[in-house]
Amino acid sequence: MAANPIGRPSSYSPQLADFILSRIEDGEALATICEDEGLPDRKTVLRWCAQHEDFRLNYARARLTQAETMADELLAIADTASPEEYNVARLRVDTRKWLLSKMLPRVYGDAQLLKHADADGNVLKIELSRVEPRPARVIDVTPTPAAPASSSTLELPAPEPEDTPG
């Protein structure tokens, strides 16, 4: 005769996972969902993320949907607030805005991140090298022996071709 297990369920099932993910998408916090009787503990659900790749991907999608749901709630809270509820509504809006800025900083964050990366997000490699200065070209300006001393015309050597890198 098997004893009835005591405590919360910890075994993963796709149906239970879908139920939890659906509630997350509706904007509920995981901690609040897991307080309900018959549902697994929050740590158990997070452990499922590590153990089940399909659940991990669906959990990430549910969190994105949760953020969009939360953004939609901002308008509803602000639009329906009465003057008497102003401070409560402001607290609710500010809390959700802060959470959104942490959950999706690229979309809802206040500050822009400056990241040195290529189009794929890979960090750019910067190499510094020291370039030795080229010596100045020396030009001989002494008159040629064939020229008379009273002549002010100087013959300059032809310029050397420039070295092009590459």
ROTI-451579 format. One record per residue (C-alpha): residue number from 0; residue in one letter; x, y, z. Coordinates in steps of 0.05 Angstrom, whole numbers, plus 5000, padded with zeros to 4 digits. Example, Ala and Ser with C-alpha at 12.3 -4.5 7.8 and 13.67 -1.06 7.14 Angstrom:
// residues 2
SITE/lumlo/doti/px/py/pz
SITE/0/a/5246/4910/5156
SITE/1/s/5273/4979/5143
***
This chain:
// residues 166
SITE/lumlo/doti/px/py/pz
SITE/0/m/5000/5000/5000
SITE/1/a/5032/5065/4977
SITE/2/a/5030/5125/5023
SITE/3/n/5000/5189/4998
SITE/4/p/5054/5240/4985
SITE/5/i/5054/5300/5031
SITE/6/g/5070/5369/5004
SITE/7/r/5066/5403/4938
SITE/8/p/5070/5367/4871
SITE/9/s/5139/5367/4841
SITE/10/s/5130/5324/4779
SITE/11/y/5129/5360/4713
SITE/12/s/5070/5351/4666
SITE/13/p/5057/5390/4602
SITE/14/q/4986/5406/4625
SITE/15/l/5009/5435/4691
SITE/16/a/5065/5473/4656
SITE/17/d/5015/5503/4606
SITE/18/f/4969/5524/4663
SITE/19/i/5025/5560/4699
SITE/20/l/5051/5592/4636
SITE/21/s/4981/5616/4617
SITE/22/r/4975/5652/4684
SITE/23/i/5044/5683/4676
SITE/24/e/5023/5709/4607
SITE/25/d/4961/5740/4640
SITE/26/g/5007/5782/4683
SITE/27/e/5009/5743/4748
SITE/28/a/5074/5736/4786
SITE/29/l/5103/5666/4791
SITE/30/a/5106/5672/4867
SITE/31/t/5032/5688/4870
SITE/32/i/5014/5631/4824
SITE/33/c/5054/5581/4864
SITE/34/e/5018/5601/4929
SITE/35/d/4955/5567/4903
SITE/36/e/4938/5499/4932
SITE/37/g/4956/5441/4887
SITE/38/l/5010/5479/4849
SITE/39/p/5085/5467/4856
SITE/40/d/5132/5512/4894
SITE/41/r/5166/5570/4857
SITE/42/k/5234/5535/4862
SITE/43/t/5205/5473/4831
SITE/44/v/5179/5512/4771
SITE/45/l/5247/5545/4763
SITE/46/r/5280/5477/4767
SITE/47/w/5235/5455/4710
SITE/48/c/5268/5510/4668
SITE/49/a/5335/5476/4679
SITE/50/q/5309/5406/4667
SITE/51/h/5262/5415/4608
SITE/52/e/5285/5454/4547
SITE/53/d/5215/5462/4518
SITE/54/f/5189/5489/4584
SITE/55/r/5249/5537/4588
SITE/56/l/5233/5566/4519
SITE/57/n/5159/5571/4534
SITE/58/y/5174/5603/4601
SITE/59/a/5217/5656/4567
SITE/60/r/5161/5670/4517
SITE/61/a/5110/5674/4574
SITE/62/r/5154/5725/4610
SITE/63/l/5156/5769/4546
SITE/64/t/5081/5765/4541
SITE/65/q/5075/5781/4615
SITE/66/a/5116/5845/4603
SITE/67/e/5070/5865/4546
SITE/68/t/5009/5852/4589
SITE/69/m/5040/5894/4644
SITE/70/a/5052/5951/4594
SITE/71/d/4979/5948/4573
SITE/72/e/4959/5952/4646
SITE/73/l/4996/6018/4653
SITE/74/l/4947/6053/4608
SITE/75/a/4887/6022/4642
SITE/76/i/4912/6042/4711
SITE/77/a/4927/6113/4690
SITE/78/d/4862/6122/4651
SITE/79/t/4816/6096/4705
SITE/80/a/4848/6130/4765
SITE/81/s/4804/6181/4802
SITE/82/p/4834/6242/4837
SITE/83/e/4824/6206/4904
SITE/84/e/4865/6146/4879
SITE/85/y/4920/6187/4847
SITE/86/n/4976/6167/4895
SITE/87/v/4957/6093/4893
SITE/88/a/4952/6094/4817
SITE/89/r/5018/6130/4811
SITE/90/l/5052/6078/4856
SITE/91/r/5023/6021/4814
SITE/92/v/5045/6054/4749
SITE/93/d/5114/6071/4774
SITE/94/t/5125/6000/4801
SITE/95/r/5105/5969/4735
SITE/96/k/5148/6017/4696
SITE/97/w/5208/6000/4740
SITE/98/l/5195/5925/4731
SITE/99/l/5189/5933/4656
SITE/100/s/5254/5972/4653
SITE/101/k/5289/5914/4687
SITE/102/m/5253/5858/4650
SITE/103/l/5262/5888/4580
SITE/104/p/5314/5944/4586
SITE/105/r/5322/5951/4510
SITE/106/v/5248/5964/4501
SITE/107/y/5227/5998/4566
SITE/108/g/5292/6022/4596
SITE/109/d/5305/6096/4608
SITE/110/a/5378/6098/4590
SITE/111/q/5410/6076/4525
SITE/112/l/5467/6027/4532
SITE/113/l/5529/6041/4493
SITE/114/k/5558/5974/4473
SITE/115/h/5616/5965/4427
SITE/116/a/5593/5907/4385
SITE/117/d/5583/5886/4314
SITE/118/a/5514/5874/4282
SITE/119/d/5511/5804/4312
SITE/120/g/5524/5829/4382
SITE/121/n/5595/5803/4386
SITE/122/v/5643/5846/4424
SITE/123/l/5690/5884/4379
SITE/124/k/5764/5869/4385
SITE/125/i/5805/5932/4388
SITE/126/e/5879/5927/4373
SITE/127/l/5926/5984/4388
SITE/128/s/5992/5988/4353
SITE/129/r/6045/6041/4355
SITE/130/v/6062/6072/4289
SITE/131/e/6131/6101/4286
SITE/132/p/6132/6171/4254
SITE/133/r/6162/6173/4185
SITE/134/p/6224/6216/4181
SITE/135/a/6214/6280/4145
SITE/136/r/6240/6280/4075
SITE/137/v/6306/6316/4071
SITE/138/i/6314/6362/4012
SITE/139/d/6382/6385/3991
SITE/140/v/6377/6460/3976
SITE/141/t/6450/6474/3961
SITE/142/p/6462/6501/3892
SITE/143/t/6490/6453/3841
SITE/144/p/6561/6465/3819
SITE/145/a/6541/6480/3747
SITE/146/a/6495/6537/3768
SITE/147/p/6526/6606/3777
SITE/148/a/6530/6632/3847
SITE/149/s/6485/6691/3831
SITE/150/s/6428/6646/3808
SITE/151/s/6370/6639/3855
SITE/152/t/6343/6577/3821
SITE/153/l/6351/6512/3860
SITE/154/e/6343/6443/3832
SITE/155/l/6303/6397/3877
SITE/156/p/6306/6321/3872
SITE/157/a/6245/6286/3845
SITE/158/p/6196/6265/3899
SITE/159/e/6199/6193/3921
SITE/160/p/6137/6150/3911
SITE/161/e/6095/6143/3973
SITE/162/d/6091/6075/4006
SITE/163/t/6018/6053/4008
SITE/164/p/5998/6003/4061
SITE/165/g/5966/5943/4040
***
